Amino acid sequence: MAKLKQIQRLLYIAELLTSKPKGITYAETKGFLETKFEEKGFELKFSGKNFKRDRNLIADILGIESKYKKNFRHFCF
C-alpha cells in the first residue's frame, strides 16, 4: 500500500505541475495532495523529506528536473 500511495503522490504532483507551469511551493503541493488523498479516502503522510524524494523520483522516472527559485520561493520543473 505504501508504494501505491507514493505512485499516487507522484501522479498528483505531475498533475499539479501541468496546471502551474511557473512552479509550485511545498505548501501548495501539500495542500493539493491533502485534498486529492481525502477524495480517495487515503491518509496522507507527507513531509519536506517526502517532497525532496518525490522530486528526485520525478527527475529519475520522468526526466523532469526541479530547481528552487529563491526570488519566488518555489520549485520549478
C-alpha positions in Angstrom: 0.0 0.0 0.0 2.9 2.4 0.7 4.1 2.1 -2.9 0.6 2.8 -4.2 0.5 6.0 -2.1 3.9 7.0 -3.4 2.9 6.4 -7.0 -0.3 8.3 -6.4 1.6 11.3 -4.9 3.9 11.4 -8.0 0.9 11.4 -10.3 -0.8 14.1 -8.4 2.4 16.2 -8.3 2.7 15.8 -12.0 -0.9 16.9 -12.4 -0.3 20.0 -10.2 2.8 20.9 -12.2 1.0 20.8 -15.5 -1.6 23.3 -14.0 1.2 25.6 -12.6 3.9 25.9 -15.2 5.6 28.8 -13.2 6.3 26.4 -10.3 4.9 25.1 -7.1 5.7 25.6 -3.4 5.9 22.9 -0.8 2.7 24.4 0.9 0.8 24.3 -2.4 1.9 20.8 -3.0 0.9 19.6 0.4 -2.5 21.3 0.3 -3.2 19.8 -3.2 -2.2 16.3 -2.1 -4.3 16.5 1.1 -7.3 17.4 -1.0 -6.7 14.6 -3.5 -6.0 12.0 -0.9 -9.1 12.9 1.1 -11.1 12.5 -2.1 -9.7 8.9 -2.5 -10.1 8.1 1.2 -6.4 7.8 1.8 -4.4 9.2 4.7 -1.6 11.5 3.5 1.8 11.3 5.2 3.8 14.0 3.5 6.8 16.0 4.7 9.6 18.0 3.3 11.6 14.8 3.1 8.9 13.2 1.0 8.8 16.2 -1.2 12.5 16.0 -1.9 12.3 12.3 -2.5 9.4 12.8 -4.9 11.2 15.5 -6.8 14.2 13.2 -7.2 11.9 10.3 -8.4 10.2 12.6 -10.9 13.6 13.6 -12.2 14.7 9.9 -12.5 11.5 8.5 -13.9 10.1 11.3 -16.0 13.3 13.1 -16.7 11.9 16.4 -15.3 14.5 18.2 -13.2 13.4 20.8 -10.5 15.1 24.0 -9.5 14.4 26.2 -6.5 13.8 29.8 -7.3 14.7 31.9 -4.2 13.0 35.0 -5.6 9.7 33.3 -5.8 10.3 30.6 -3.0 9.0 27.8 -5.1 10.2 24.9 -7.2 10.1 25.0 -11.0 10.2 21.8 -13.0 
